[in-house]
Amino acid sequence: MTARDLHQHDGAWFVRTPKYCARVREKFLPLFNETTSLRPGGRLRGEMAHDYVTAAAARWLHQRRGVPALSVDRLRATYVCALLGEPVSVVDVLAWTGLQGAEALDGYLAHVTRTSSHCATPKKEAK
């Protein structure tokens, strides 16, 4: 990923991947902008291979108190769950994550907190 991969669609920021555009969550834009200003050309992670960067971060975080094990799957799940917790459509979540269908979201739904705008109890039937 390079600084040029950051772009906008309808006012929201996205990162271009080989297969789709992933929306950048608002709270990460300052960090993304800082990183792109420090490295305006070339890959944002430098010349290290992506699997080495992840492995190095996982080693650094290994067995730190209160920090779960780092993995690419956990990072992706965190992103998907965060999107599901935002007021966006399922169609958008599928497009931004590259998932192929709504059933692919089933495993994530147990980890999404319902907002107070949802009714937690069903309506009782009238007698």
C-alpha positions, 0 to 999 in steps of 0.5 A, spaced: 500 500 500 502 506 498 500 513 499 496 514 493 492 508 495 488 513 499 482 516 495 475 519 496 468 516 494 462 521 496 466 524 502 469 518 505 476 515 505 478 509 502 484 505 501 485 501 494 486 494 494 487 489 488 480 487 489 476 492 492 476 499 496 476 498 503 473 504 507 478 507 512 475 508 519 474 516 521 478 515 527 484 512 523 485 518 518 489 522 523 494 516 523 494 514 516 495 522 514 501 522 518 504 515 515 503 518 508 506 524 510 512 521 512 512 516 507 509 520 500 513 515 496 513 507 496 510 502 500 507 505 507 510 499 511 517 500 507 521 495 504 519 489 509 514 484 506 507 484 509 508 477 513 514 480 516 511 486 519 505 482 522 510 477 525 514 482 528 508 486 531 506 479 533 512 478 537 513 485 540 506 484 543 506 476 545 504 475 552 503 482 554 498 483 559 491 484 557 493 484 550 490 478 545 494 475 540 495 479 534 493 475 527 491 478 521 484 474 522 483 478 528 485 485 525 480 483 519 475 481 524 476 487 528 475 491 522 469 487 520 465 488 527 467 495 527 463 496 520 457 492 522 457 497 529 456 503 524 450 506 521 452 503 514 448 498 509 450 490 509 451 492 502 457 497 503 460 492 509 460 487 503 463 491 498 468 494 503 471 488 506 471 483 499 466 478 503 462 475 498 455 474 501 451 476 507 452 469 510 459 471 511 457 476 516 454 470 521 460 469 525 461 476 526 454 478 528 455 475 535 461 480 537 457 486 535 454 490 540 447 492 539 445 500 539 440 502 544 436 504 537 434 497 536 428 493 540 431 488 544 425 485 546 419 482 541 412 485 541 407 481 545 402 478 541 395 481 542 390 476 545 
